[in-house]
Amino acid sequence: MSKPNKLLVRLLRRPKDFTFKELETLLTSFGFTLSNAGGTSGSAVRFINHENGHIIRLHKPHPQPELKPYLVAMVINELKKGGYLDGK
């Protein structure tokens, strides 16, 4: 099983220690690129899939790298909505 597949399985289990770096690796495997929302965006980031225009917006966690449970749920919902999780 590839690293992105392992990360997807891990994300779907909704762990409390899923890191922003793991999310970045996973979303990159789906064709997303990380972008800051602007020069003064602070922790606001967006992942953009330029192929289909899908955008996932969230706040980068700090000071700890782990995503809050609501962000994990939101990312799963966005991936389902975008058709990335067919039947999962």
WOTALIN-V680247 format. One record per pair of residues at least 24 apart in sequence whose C-alpha atoms are under 10 Angstrom apart, sorted by the first residue. I is the first residue (numbers start at 1). J is the second residue. D is the distance in Angstrom with one decimal. If there is no record, write none. Layout:
# WOTALIN-V680247
<<I	J	D> <I	J	D>>
This chain:
# WOTALIN-V680247
<<3	29	9.4> <4	28	8.9> <4	29	6.4> <4	30	8.8> <5	29	9.2> <8	76	9.4> <8	85	9.2> <9	88	9.9> <11	72	7.1> <11	73	8.9> <11	75	8.9> <11	76	7.6> <12	72	8.5> <12	73	8.7> <12	75	9.8> <12	76	7.0> <12	85	9.9> <12	88	8.6> <13	72	9.6> <14	68	10.0> <14	69	7.2> <14	70	9.6> <14	71	9.8> <14	72	6.4> <14	73	7.2> <14	76	8.9> <15	66	9.6> <15	67	9.2> <15	68	9.5> <15	69	7.8> <15	72	8.2> <16	66	7.3> <16	67	7.3> <16	68	7.1> <16	69	6.3> <16	72	8.6> <17	64	9.9> <17	65	8.5> <17	66	5.3> <17	67	7.0> <17	68	8.5> <17	69	9.0> <18	65	8.2> <18	66	5.4> <18	67	5.9> <18	68	8.5> <18	69	8.9> <18	72	7.9> <19	60	9.8> <19	61	8.6> <19	64	8.7> <19	65	5.3> <19	66	4.2> <19	67	5.7> <19	68	9.3> <19	72	9.7> <20	59	9.9> <20	60	7.0> <20	61	7.1> <20	62	9.7> <20	64	9.4> <20	65	5.8> <20	66	6.2> <20	67	6.3> <20	68	10.0> <21	60	9.9> <21	65	7.7> <21	66	8.9> <21	67	9.8> <22	65	9.7> <22	66	9.3> <22	67	9.8> <23	66	9.8> <23	67	8.8> <23	72	9.1> <23	75	8.9> <27	56	9.5> <27	75	9.6> <27	79	9.2> <30	79	9.4> <30	84	7.6> <32	56	8.9> <36	60	9.9> <52	82	9.1> <53	82	9.9> <54	78	9.0> <54	79	9.5> <54	81	9.6> <54	82	7.0> <55	82	9.4> <56	82	9.9>>
